[in-house]
């Protein structure tokens, strides 16, 4: 008998959407974009919907004018918050393999090496977002959290990585899943005050 792992649907370019019952302050009502997932090694992703007040230009001056609005760092997760990761949505017709300093994640979404000259990358992308830190899971840790019901695994759209913070990305992603998952988008943030 073949047992299907709880993280079988997780792969680069998928989203981990926090279940309404996940109350950990680091991940409450978050949407995590999976950058890398390897069985036997672990998972790496960034939280897409946690903007900070820190302008990118204050930390990475060369990239400040190239990032998408708002031009602030996003909190990618609780791990290595002094480390910056950059995701880009490539323009139609661009291939990550042909762009120096860019590694394909899935479809038009790519990881950008921040040591690359931003003037060579910027014309080839629709948008860029810089994340301070990341979310990481050890071997089998994510599978256990999915099995416990902490995360809902869904496909990502390329524009999710550039979603404006004034949109409710968490609710929007859940609503587009159809029933019954779409109903979770109506879950109040604070049940006690509902």
Buried (B, 14 or more C-beta within 10 A) or exposed (E): EEEEEBBEEBBBBBBBBBBBEBEEEBBEBBBBBBBBBEEEEBBBBBBBBBBBEBBBBEBBEBBBEBBBEBBBBBBBBBEEBEEBBBBBBBEEEBEBEEBEBBEBBBBBBBBBEBEBEBEEBBEBBBBBBBBBBBBBBEEBEBBEBBEEEBBBBBBBBBEBBBBEBEEBBBBBBBBEBEEEBBEBBEBEEEEEEE
